[in-house]
Amino acid sequence: MIKLDIISDPICPWCFIGKANLDRALEAAGDHPFTVEWHPFQLNPDMPREGMDRRAYLEAKFGGTEGAVRAYAPVVEAAEKAGLKINFEGIARTPNTLDAHRLIHWAGLEGRQTPMVAALFKAYFQEGRDIGDATVLADIAEALEMDRAMTLRLLAGDADTDDIRARDAHARERGVTGVPCFIVAGQHALPGAQPPELWAQVIREIREQLADKG
């Protein structure tokens, strides 16, 4: 198996799209060669822990509503091409994602990391839920058969907070400036939401290399 490390943030629409494209390629490939692990990156590391109103955030970031609409037009187009419906109108708050990243880490310890990433994308981009809220995160954890009470206790403390921040910093030190970033076999970086066709090509090349070695 080949390690595929994915650096992402659950409020990054390109990460959502990138996962959908990868999923399509993996499904088409059938018995694919990847072992997937997700890694934290906060697009807004200085976001207040309680998050902020999404409209205010977008207007501050893009200089007003029109700027935000222009910035998100390519996202909407790429999402539709990937077969995704993103409900931007339903998102009331832009959260701090530190706790969501902690939840992804804990889910990984239980072998549920990729389903958790998928659940967080769905909750934020399609259901308009505040994934910075501990109760919402506990509900999502419970839906994946994780211990809800334990999740709430962990979220109330600072368990693994320093680890998440250190891993985020490590990604930046390695040159990651945006997400998603896919790293194949610990050495080949593929930044951005790559199309399914490119992943199909990568999988073919890996299979050929493995066949030559075998």
C-alpha positions in Angstrom: 0.0 0.0 0.0 1.0 3.6 -0.7 0.6 6.3 1.9 -1.6 9.2 0.8 -1.4 12.1 3.3 -4.1 14.8 2.8 -3.6 18.2 4.5 -7.0 20.0 4.7 -9.4 22.1 6.7 -13.1 21.1 7.0 -14.3 24.6 6.1 -12.2 24.7 2.9 -14.6 24.2 -0.1 -11.7 23.2 -2.3 -10.9 20.4 0.2 -14.5 19.2 0.0 -14.3 19.3 -3.8 -10.8 17.6 -3.8 -12.1 14.8 -1.7 -15.1 14.3 -4.0 -12.8 14.1 -7.0 -10.5 11.7 -5.3 -13.4 9.5 -4.1 -14.7 9.3 -7.7 -11.3 8.1 -8.9 -10.8 5.6 -6.1 -14.3 4.2 -6.7 -13.6 3.8 -10.4 -10.2 2.2 -9.7 -11.7 -0.4 -7.4 -8.8 -2.0 -5.5 -6.8 1.2 -5.2 -3.3 1.3 -3.6 -3.7 4.1 -1.1 -3.7 4.2 2.7 -5.2 7.6 3.5 -4.4 9.8 6.5 -5.8 13.3 7.0 -3.7 16.1 8.6 -4.7 19.5 10.1 -4.4 22.9 8.5 -6.3 25.9 9.7 -7.2 28.5 7.0 -8.0 30.9 9.8 -5.7 30.1 12.7 -6.4 33.5 14.3 -10.2 33.0 14.2 -11.8 33.6 17.6 -12.7 30.3 19.3 -16.4 31.1 19.0 -16.0 31.8 15.3 -17.7 34.8 13.7 -20.7 35.8 11.5 -20.0 34.5 8.0 -21.3 37.6 6.2 -19.0 39.8 8.3 -16.1 37.4 7.7 -16.6 37.3 3.9 -17.0 41.1 3.6 -13.8 41.6 5.6 -11.8 39.1 3.6 -13.1 40.0 0.1 -14.0 43.6 0.5 -17.7 43.3 0.4 -20.5 41.1 -0.9 -19.6 41.5 -4.6 -16.0 40.5 -4.0 -17.1 37.4 -2.1 -19.5 36.4 -4.9 -16.7 36.8 -7.5 -14.3 34.8 -5.3 -16.8 31.9 -4.9 -18.0 31.7 -8.5 -15.2 29.2 -9.4 -15.9 27.2 -6.3 -19.6 26.8 -7.2 -18.7 25.7 -10.7 -16.1 23.2 -9.6 -18.5 21.8 -6.9 -21.2 21.2 -9.5 -18.6 19.5 -11.8 -17.7 17.3 -8.8 -21.4 16.4 -8.2 -21.6 18.4 -5.0 -24.3 20.8 -3.8 -22.8 23.4 -1.5 -25.4 25.5 0.5 -23.4 28.7 1.1 -26.6 30.5 1.9 -27.2 28.1 4.8 -23.8 28.8 6.5 -24.4 31.4 9.2 -21.0 31.3 11.0 -17.4 30.8 10.0 -16.0 28.6 12.8 -12.6 28.2 14.3 -11.7 24.6 13.2 -9.3 23.6 16.0 -11.9 21.5 17.7 -13.0 19.9 14.4 -9.4 18.9 13.8 -9.2 17.4 17.2 -12.3 15.4 16.5 -10.8 14.2 13.2 -7.7 13.1 15.1 -9.7 11.2 17.7 -11.8 9.6 15.0 -8.6 8.4 13.4 -7.6 6.6 16.6 -10.8 4.6 16.2 -10.4 3.9 12.5 -13.1 6.4 11.5 -11.0 9.3 10.2 -12.2 9.5 6.6 -15.9 9.1 7.6 -15.4 11.9 10.1 -13.9 14.2 7.5 -16.8 13.4 5.2 -19.3 14.0 8.0 -17.8 17.4 8.9 -17.8 18.5 5.2 -21.5 17.5 4.9 -22.4 19.2 8.2 -20.8 22.5 7.3 -21.3 22.8 3.5 -24.6 21.1 3.1 -26.4 21.3 6.4 -25.2 24.7 7.5 -24.2 23.4 11.0 -21.6 25.2 13.2 -18.8 22.7 13.4 -17.0 25.0 15.9 -19.8 24.2 18.4 -19.0 21.3 20.9 -22.6 20.0 20.9 -22.7 19.8 17.1 -19.3 18.0 17.1 -20.5 15.6 19.7 -23.6 14.9 17.7 -21.5 14.2 14.6 -19.2 11.9 16.7 -22.2 10.0 18.1 -23.6 9.5 14.6 -20.3 7.7 13.8 -20.7 5.5 16.9 -18.1 7.4 18.9 -18.7 8.0 22.6 -20.7 11.3 22.8 -20.1 12.0 26.5 -16.4 11.3 26.2 -16.2 13.6 23.1 -17.8 16.4 25.1 -15.4 15.9 28.0 -12.4 16.0 25.6 -13.7 19.1 23.8 -14.2 20.9 27.2 -10.5 20.5 27.9 -7.4 21.1 25.8 -6.4 17.5 24.9 -4.3 17.3 21.7 -4.7 21.1 21.1 -0.9 21.6 21.1 -0.4 18.6 18.8 -2.9 19.9 16.2 -1.2 23.3 16.2 2.2 21.7 15.9 1.1 19.6 13.0 -0.4 22.7 11.3 2.9 24.5 11.8 4.9 21.6 10.5 2.8 21.6 7.3 3.6 25.3 6.8 7.3 24.7 7.5 7.3 22.1 4.7 6.0 24.8 2.3 2.2 24.2 2.4 0.5 27.5 2.0 -3.0 26.4 1.0 -5.2 23.3 1.0 -6.0 20.7 0.0 -2.5 19.3 -0.5 -2.1 15.7 -1.3 1.3 14.0 -0.6 1.9 10.7 -2.3 4.3 8.2 -0.7 5.8 11.0 1.5 7.4 12.8 -1.4 5.2 13.8 -4.3 3.0 16.8 -3.5 -0.2 17.5 -5.5 -1.7 20.8 -4.4 -5.3 21.8 -5.0 -8.5 20.0 -5.9 -7.1 17.7 -8.6 -9.6 16.2 -11.1 -10.5 12.5 -11.1 -8.6 12.0 -14.4 -5.3 13.0 -12.8 -5.9 10.6 -9.9 -6.7 7.8 -12.3 -3.3 8.5 -14.0 -1.5 8.5 -10.7 -3.1 5.2 -9.7 -2.2 3.6 -13.1 1.5 4.7 -12.7 1.7 3.4 -9.1 0.2 0.1 -10.2 2.8 -0.2 -13.0 5.6 0.7 -10.6 4.4 -1.9 -8.0 4.0 -4.5 -10.8 7.6 -3.9 -11.9 8.9 -4.3 -8.4 6.8 -7.4 -7.8 
